[in-house]
Amino acid sequence: MDEKKITKSITVNGDVGYVYSLWENFETFPTFMENIESVRDMGNGLTHWVMEGPLGIRLEWDAETTTKEPNKRIGWNSKDHDADVKTSGQVVFAELGNGKTEVTATVRYEPNKAGLAGDVVARLFGQPEARLETDLRNFKDFAEGRVDRLTGQES
């Protein structure tokens, strides 16, 4: 399957330090990312990701944080070349003034499996631009307090 690359931006009401600190806590991603079931911090910049797919199929991979520039940028690459999904990308944070921050996410991914798992990945990433847009909108709601940060429920 071919590698896909998408970039989307959103403006969040919150200063850059606050917005960056929320994003760098990957374990909260299931709160605002629709298909992410869990993210576990394994230490040393490594995280383990579990994505829930149709028919109860779960996709898993490990990612390594490759860049961490406080209040500016976070970058990552998937670590295991045999994982269900190979992914990399970065999120850039730009202070806009007046307590607003622009968040720009660039994501590259390549499904790594054929057969049923490959079909599931293709379905989950079938509309990658719409999915990234939804995840960013959900992050904005999360950051602006419209979603409870502990339960994931709307406030």
PyMOL commands that set and color helices and strands:
alter all, ss='L'
color gray80, all
select helices_A, chain A and resi 16-23+26-32+54-56+115-124+128-143
alter helices_A, ss='H'
color red, helices_A
select strands_A, chain A and resi 4-13+36-43+46-52+58-69+73-78+85-97+100-111
alter strands_A, ss='S'
color yellow, strands_A
deselect
rebuild
show_as cartoon
